[in-house]
Amino acid sequence: MSYLVLARKHRPQTFADVIGQEHITQLLKKAIENNKIAHAYLFCGPRGIGKTSCARILAMCLNCENGPKTNPDTKSFICQEIAKGTSFDVLEIDGASNRGIDEIRTLRENAKFAPSYGRFKIYIVDEVHMLTTEAFNALLKTLEEPPEHVKFIFATTDPNKVPATILSRCQRFDFKRISINTIVEHLTEISRRENFEIDQEALFAISKAAQGSFRDALSILDQLSALSDRKIAAEDVFSMLGLVETQLLFNLVDAIGEKNTVKSFEVFDEIVDKGKDVKQLMKDITEHFRHLMIIKVGGKALGKLVDYPVAIKELLLAQCEKFSLKEILLAIDVLIETQDTAKIMESVRMPLEIAFARLTYAPGQNPAVTSSQPTPKPAVVEPSSTTASKSFTPVNVLKNNKGEVDFSGGKKTESKLTETVAPSIKQKPIEEEPEAMKAVETVAIENEPLADLTVERIKRMWDALTQATSKRKMSVATFLQEGTPVSFHNNHLIVGFTKEFQFHKESLESQDNYRLVQEVFSEKLQANIIVKYETVEVSVPKQEDDDVQDALATFQGKVISRWHNE
């Protein structure tokens, strides 16, 4: 005897066998019991969830001996013919290949004839949305007033393509996707019947890959049984389907939560080396953050929205403690944006690497390296006492009559930032500041009284301000890092950007980003702050007063502030 695939071998034969569609099977059984059987039904829903199976079961209930009844005798001749699809009175038609008006005319002519040995002549039209407009129009009259012995059962995965004139003549039933836990439960029972050895993680991976389709889950199990000779491990499922192992996915998200760029790249590289589908990884990690969001918002109260086994829910509950809700929402935004970017790029890997770098970058740290490895201590340049006052003259801030801010303190002869270095310097290693001292300093700055705000105080708080902004939107904080507070007067803060950072300036001036910065700065500075962005030119002025006067005359400006190294 030829091999029968699991999807056909375990196809439901009664309403009690149908999985996850109790809301529909109960209604159909009640209609049969009360003898309120409609002349046309429309079964809607995704693939592999029981639409055609329910249509056959309904046909068996209607044509069964001593029927109609809700529990047909599946061993009777009529029911067996219907189950095999060979009954003369139950005709299954593929709407995709019989979609023209001629086929519908033939159906309409044959519908006039009485059934051969059953009670009704039943037409099951699968993928009915594939019929042409002319075919639907030809069916209208027969569908509205069919002969008493004719019943229509339509099935479709896309009810939106079915004309309203057809929908209004049918009783519509919407089938739903089957939950992962329900699929796992029934796969466990089928594996027991088939003598398969399979662990729970493998069953969960199969159920997740099936995406709510029990037929797809059975097909995957069938394929794995041939591959593994009735002993199925989780590694076999991940390897065959190209899925990312659950532990690797948690490791990757842990790296993001720890702001560890290096670790995130290493885990990602391990996933790619195993031949996993990067596009599928994008979907998996986005869904993972969605589950973290749900648990963060509602905890165990919303656990039913996370269709995972209890053990994985506990891991998610522990992991979400590493993230704030804003960080989770930011990650979802970045990952969705990354999926859109990947569609227009040849490299699928690079957009995801950029996303990991964005999510693990914290303002004030080197964005390229965020690692637990100790970094070399940099050297600091200390000018000698005899040359310090001559080696460097700070920038003066000028403001012309147009309100434009300029760092230039001399004639506008060069557009580049130039520096002079003291001829006599010495190097000494800088001692790394203890983490506790850094924390105290940050708290001191943040808790500093804000009654008399000055631009110098805002400069000292700049890292804290950008850090607070990053919790709302990382890209905005990155843009602000390239700006410099220039002046502050009457709660108006001017942030300067050089010409090379015009993109950052323009991005911050967009409506959403502008409003976000206003809100964050006003909250942190405890005042109604109005932020404006200006383009500035930076150069090192000469020290002579004559040159300063020349600059004032050239730019028609005035000196806002001036300072020197002592």
N, C-alpha and C positions, 0 to 999 in steps of 0.2 A: 504494500500500500504506500502511495506517495506521501511525503511529509506534509503535514498541515501546520501552517504557521500559528503561533500562539494567538495572534489577533483574531484569527478565524476560529481556532479551537475553543477559545474562551469568550466567544461572542455571546452577549446576553440573549436568553431565550424567553424570559418572562420579565415583567416590570420589576420584580423583586431583585433581578440580577443587574439591573441598570445602576451604574455607579454615579453618585453625586448629583442626580437630577430628580430628587424626591419631589420637588415643587411641581414638576411636570407629570411624573407618573401618578401622583395622587389625583391630580385633576382629571387625567384621562380615565383612571379607574372609576372615579365618581360619575363621569359622563356616561360610561358604559353601564354602570349599575342603575342609573336613573333613566337610561334609554334616551339620552340627549346627545346623540352623536351628530356632529356637524358634517356637512357634505364636503368641506374643504378645510385642510389644516396647513399651516406654514410653520415648519420647524427651522429656527434660526440659531446660529452659533458657530464657533470655531470648529476646525476639523477634529475628528477623532474623539468626540465627546458623547456620541450615542444617538445622533439624529436619525440616521438610516436604520439603526437597530430598533429604535422606538417605533419607527414607521412599520417595520416588519412585525413587531410584537403587536401593535395595534391592529394590523391586518389579520394576524392569527386570532386575536380576540374576537374580531367581527365575523370571521368565516369559520371559526372552530365549530365542530359538531356540538349540538345542544347549546349554541351560543346565541347572541354575544355574551361573553363572560370575561371576567378580569383575569382568570387563571386558566389559560388554554392548555389543552393536553398536548404537550410538545411531541409525544410519540405517535399521535394520530397521523394519518396519511396526508391530510390537508395541511396541517401545521408543518410537517416535515418538508413538503413541497415548497411552502412559502419560505421556510428557513433556508432552503438550498437555492431559492431564486428561480425555481422551475415551474411555478404554478401558472396555469393558464388564466386564472382569475385575478392574480396579483402581478401586475406588469411594472417592472422597474425600468425607468427610462433615464438615460444620461442626458441632461439638458445641454451639456457642452457639445455633444456630437449630434444631437437631434434638435437643433435650435431654429430651424427654418419653418416657414409657414406651411410647407407641404407636409412635414411630419405632424404638425398640429392638426391639419385637416384630416389626415389619416386617423389620428387619435380620436378626433371628434366623430368620425363616421363609425369607428369600431365601438365607441361608447354606447351606441344605440342597442347593441346586441346584449342579450342576457348572459349572466355568468354561466360557466360550464357546469360546475358542481358546487360552487360556494354560494354564500348568501349575497355577497356583493362583488362587483368588479371594481378593483382598487388600483388606481394609478399612482405609483410613487415616482415623482420626478425629482431627481437629484440635481443640484446646482441649477435650480430653476432660473436664477438671475442671468444665466447665459443665453436665454431665449431672446430672439430679436423682437423689436417693437411690433412688427407685423404679426409674429407668432403669438405674442401676448394678446393682441387685439382679436385675433381669430379665436382665442380661447375664452374670451370674456363671456359670451352668451351661454356657452356650455357650462362655464364655471358658475354663472349666476343661477341658472335653472337646469341643473343636471338631471338625468333620469334617476328615479328612486334607487336603483340598484348600483349607482356609481358613486364612488368616493375618491377624492383627490387628496394626496399627501405630498406637499412640496417641501423640499429641504434646500437650504442655501447657507452659504458662509457670508454672503453680502446682501442683506435684506434691503439696503439703501438703493440697490439697482433694480429692485422689483417695483413696477409701476404702482401708483396709489390705487388705481382701479382694481388691481389684483389683490392688493393688501386688504382692501375694504370688503372683499368677498371671502376672506379666509379667517379662521381663528388662528391667531399667532401665538406661538410658544417660543420663548427665548431660553435656549440652553446656555448654561454657564460653564466656564472652565472648571476643571476638577482640581481641588486643592492638593498641595504636595503631600500633606499628611495622609489624605485619603488614598492617593496613588500608592504611597509607601505601604499602607495597610493592606491593600489588595494585591500588590506585587509580592508581599511576604506570603500571602496565602497561596498564590499561584506558584511561587517558587517551592513551597512545601509540597504541593501536588506534583510538581515536575521533578522533585528531588534535586533541586539546585542548592548548592551551598553558597550563600551570598551574605555579606555583612551589611549592617545598617547604613554605613557611610556610602556604600555602593548603591543601595536602594535609594537613598536620598539624592545622590548625584543623577541617577536615572530619572527620578521624578522631577527634579529641577530642570533637566535638559528637555523633558517632554513638554514643558510649558503648558500644563493643564490638559494635555491630550493623552488619554489613557491608551488609545491605540498606538500612539508614538512610543509610549513607555513600554508596551508589550513588544513592539518591533525592536527597540534597543535591547531589551532583555533577551529576545530571540537571537539577535546577532551576537551578543556576548556569550550566550550558552554554547554557540558553535565555536567561538574563539577560545573559550576557557575550559571546555569539556566539563560542564556542569559545576565548576568551581569558580566563582566570580569574586574578585577582590576589587576594592575601590580603585587601585592603581590601574586595573584594566579599563574601568569606565573612564577615568580621566584621560588615559592614553588614547583610547579609541575615539572619544568625542572631542578631544582637544580642550578639555575644561581645565581650569586652574584649581589645584588642590586647595581645600578649605584652609589648611594651615598656612600655605603660602600667601593666600589672600589676607588672612589676619596679620601675618608678618608685614606685609606691604602697608596695610593701614596703620599698624603700630609705628612703623617708621615715619609715616606722615604725622601721626600724633606727637611723636617725639621731636619733630622738626629736624630729622636726621636725613639730609639729602643723600649722603653717601650710601647709607643703608637702603634707602628706597630704590636707588639705582642698582644696587647689588641684587636685591630681591627681584626687581624687574628683569634684570639681565638673566637671572636664573630661570625665570618663567619663560623668557624668549628662547633660551638655550634648549629648553625641553620641547620646543616646537609648538607652544600654545598659540592660539589665535589671539592676536593683540586686540582686534576689534571686539572679540568676545570678552576679553579682559576689561575693556572700557565699560561694557555693559555690566559686568559682574561687580566691578568696584563701585560704579555709580549706584547699583542696587544695594550694595553693602552699606554705603553711606545713607541711603534712604532708610534702611533698617535702623541704623544708629540714630537717625533723626526721630523716628517714631518712638524708639525706646527712650531717647532723651526727653521727649515731650511728655510721654505718658507712662513710661516705665512698664511694669508688668500689666498695668490696666489696659494697655493697647497691644499686649503681646499677641493677640489673635490676628492683628494686622501683619505680623511677621510670620510668614508661613514656613517656619523652620522647626526642626526637632527641638526638644527642650534643652538638650545639651548645648546646642549652638546658640540658643537664645541666652543661656547663662553667660557664654563667652562674649556675646554682643553687649550684654548688660555691664560686664566688667570693662569692656573696651571703651564704651561710650563715656566713661569717667575721664578718659584722657582728652576729651574734646569739649569745648563749649558749643552751645547751639549755633552761635555765629560761625564758628570754624567749620562745623558740619555743613551748614548752608553754603558757605563759601566753597567748600570742596565740591558740592553738588553742582554749583554754578560753573566752576572751572572745568569739571569733567564733562558736563553737557556741552560747553563751548568747545572742548577738545574734540568731542565726537563730530561736531560740525566742521571743525578745521581739518580733521583727518579725511573727510570726504573729498576735499579739493587738493590734497597733497599726495604725492607719490609715496612718500615715507609715512607709514602708519606709526612707526616707533617714535619718531622725533616729537610729534605733538604730545604724546603721553609723557615723554621725558621732560618736556617743557612744563607740563602740568605738575609733575612731581616737584620740579624745582620751585615753581611758584607756591605750591602748598607747603613746602618745607622751609621756605625762606622766611626768616624773621628779621625785621628792620634792626640795624645795628650790628648784624652779623655778615660775614662774607657770604653772599648768595651762592657762590660756587661750591663752597666747602662748609658743610655743617656736620661735623663728625665728632665722635667721642675721642678720636686720637689727639694727643697733645700737639699743638702747633708750635713752630719755632718762635722764640721770643724776638721781636723786632728790636733794632737798634734805634736810639733816639739821637738826633743831632743837636748838640748843645753849643751855641756860639760862645766864643771867648769874651771875657769881660771888656777887653779893649776894643773889640770890633762890633759888639752887639748892636750898638746904637747906629752904626753905619751900614750894617749888613742888610737891613730890611726896613722898609717904610711901609706901614699898613695902608690899606686902601681908604680913600676918602669917598664919601657918598655925596653926590651932587644931584640936584634936582633942577631941571630947566623949567622955563616958563610954560611948557606944555604939560607939565605934571609927570614927565617921564623920568624914571630913576636911572642914574648912571653912576657906576662905581669909579669912573675915571676922575682923577684929580689933576690931570695935566692936559696938554694938547692931544687932540685925537689923531695921533700919528700912527698908532698900531692898533689892530683889532684883537691881537692875541694877548693872553695873560702872560706876562714876563716876570721872572723872579731873579733877584741877585742873591747869591749865596756868599756867606762870609768866607774870606780867604783862610781864616784860621778856625778850624772846627775840630772837635774831638768826639769820638763815639763811645758810648757806654751802653751796655745792655739794660733795657728797661725791665724792672721787676714787675712780674705779673700781679695785678691788683687782686686781692682775695675776693671771692664771689660775695661773701657777706658784706664787704665794704662797698661793692658795687650796688648791692641791694639797698643798703642804708642810704647811699648817695641818691639813688633813684627815688626812694621814698621821700627824702628830704626835699628834692626838687618838686615832686608832685604835691607835697604838702605845704610848699612855700606860700605865704600869704599873697593873694593876687589883687590886693586893693590898689596898688600902684604898679600897674603893668608897664613894662618897658620892652623895647625890642631886644635888649640884651637878656632880659629874663626869659623872653620867648625863645631866644636862641638856645639858652641853657635847657629849656624844656622841649626842644624840637624833637629829640629822640622819643620822649614820652608821648608827644602828640602824634608822631607817625606810628608809634606802636599801637596807640588807641585806635587810629584810623585803620590799621591793618586788620583789626578784629571785625571791622565792618566790611572792608573791601581791600584785599591785598594789593591790587593793581594801583589803587589811588595812593596808598602809602608808598609804593615804589616810586611813583611820579613825584611825590612830595620830597623824597630823599634828595632829589637833584636840585631842589630849590633852596633859597636862603632868605630868611626874614630880613627885610631891608629897612622898613620903618613901621612905627606903630603910633598912631595919633587918633584920639577920639574914637577908640575901639575899631579903627580901620587898620587892618594889618596888610602890608604890601609884601608879597613874596616874589623875589626876583629869580628869573631864569635866564641863563645865557642863550645865545642864538642856537647853539648845538642841541638844546633841550626844548625847542619850540613845540615838538610833538607832545611832550609832557605838559607844557603850559596849556596847549589847546585842549588836551584831554581833560585837564582839571576844570576847564571853563565850560564843559558840557553841563547841561542842567542838573542831571542826577548827581554827578561827581561834585559839582559846586555846592549843592544843597547838603550833601553828606559831610563835606569838610566844614561847612558852617556849623552844622549840628555838633560834630565831634569837638571842634575847637571851642565853641561856646560852652559846651559841657565841661571840658577840662579846665578852661581858663575862668570859668564862673562869671562870664560876661557875655553880652550879645555881640559877638565878634563878626565883623564884615571883612571877608578876605578878598583881596584883589591880586591879580597876577600881572607882573610887568616883565618886559624884556629888558635886560641890563647888559652893559658892556663892562668888562673887567680889565683893568690894567693897573700897573704899579706907578703912581705919580712920582715925579721928582720932588725933592724935599724943599727946593727953593720957593719962597713966597711969590716971587715974580711969576713962576710957572703956574702957580695956583691962580693968580690973578688973570693970567692969559687964558686959563681954562674957563674961568667964570665969564670972561668976555666972549670967548668963542661960543659957549653953549648958552649964554644968557641965563645962567643959573646962580644958585647961591649955595654956600656950604651948609649942609645939614649937621654934620658932625665931623670931628677931626681928632686923631689921636696918634701918638708916636711911641715907639719903644724907648724906654728910659735907660 
